[in-house]
Amino acid sequence: MNYSFNVVEEFKLLNSCIQTEILSRLKVLEFAKNEHLLVKGDICKGIYIIEKGCCRTYFVKRNREITTSFRTEKNYIYSPKSYLNQIPSEEYIQALEDTTCYFMSYKSIDALLDKFLEFNVFVRKIYEVLFLNELNTLNSFRTLSALERYDLFMAESPKILQRVSLRHLASFLGMSQETLSRMRRQSVE
C-alpha cells in the first residue's frame, strides 16, 4: 500500500503567516530529462517537491544501477540519510523526464521548524508518509516473490509504467530485464 500526503491540501490548512513564509523560501528548479538533482558524494541540501515530471533515486553497486524509488507529481524526493544528517549522499536522484520542482533547503526547513510549532506537525506528517512508503518497499522485498512485487507495483502505480524504462523498473523490482519481460508477457496472456 502506498501512502500519500497531498501537499497542496495540507498546505491550505496551515495559517496564512506560515504559508507566506513557506512560499518565500521555495525555489522553482527545472531539470532536463536524465539530469541529476543529486549525485553521490554531494550533500542533499533540501527537499524537492515535484510539480511536473518523474524522477528516480538509485545507487550504483558493482557498476550496476539499483533503482530504489520513483516519484512523480505532487511527491517529495530527497536522499533521507544525506538530508537528515547533512552528510555526503550515497545515492543519486535523476530526472527521468523534463521535471519542474519546488525546492526548500534544509536551512529554511530548520528555520521554519524553530519558528512555527504548526510547521512541525506539517513536516512530521510528510516524514511519516515517506517513512511508511520506504518501509513498505523494504518489506515487499522481504516477504514477496518477484512476481508478487510486480503485481503489487502494477496495482499501485500503473501510470508509472508508461513513464519509466524497463531497465529502471526491473532494477527497482530486484530482477533482470529478461525476467520482467517474461512476467509482463505472462500477465498479458
C-alpha positions, 0 to 999 in steps of 0.5 A, a space after each residue: 500500500 502506498 501512502 500519500 500526503 497531498 501537499 497542496 491540501 495540507 498546505 491550505 490548512 496551515 495559517 496564512 503567516 506560515 504559508 507566506 513564509 513557506 512560499 518565500 523560501 521555495 525555489 522553482 528548479 527545472 531539470 532536463 530529462 536524465 539530469 541529476 538533482 543529486 549525485 553521490 558524494 554531494 550533500 542533499 541540501 533540501 527537499 524537492 517537491 515535484 510539480 511536473 515530471 518523474 524522477 528516480 533515486 538509485 545507487 550504483 553497486 558493482 557498476 550496476 544501477 539499483 533503482 530504489 524509488 520513483 516519484 512523480 507529481 505532487 511527491 517529495 524526493 530527497 536522499 533521507 540519510 544525506 538530508 537528515 544528517 547533512 552528510 555526503 549522499 550515497 545515492 543519486 536522484 535523476 530526472 527521468 523526464 523534463 521535471 519542474 520542482 519546488 525546492 526548500 533547503 534544509 536551512 529554511 526547513 530548520 528555520 521554519 521548524 524553530 519558528 512555527 510549532 504548526 510547521 512541525 506537525 506539517 513536516 512530521 506528517 510528510 516524514 511519516 508518509 515517506 517513512 511508511 512508503 520506504 518501509 513498505 518497499 523494504 518489506 515487499 522485498 522481504 516477504 514477496 516473490 518477484 512476481 508478487 512485487 510486480 503485481 503489487 507495483 502494477 496495482 499501485 502505480 500503473 501510470 508509472 509504467 508508461 513513464 519509466 524504462 524497463 531497465 529502471 523498473 526491473 532494477 527497482 523490482 530486484 530482477 533482470 530485464 529478461 525476467 520482467 519481460 517474461 512476467 509482463 508477457 505472462 500477465 498479458 496472456 
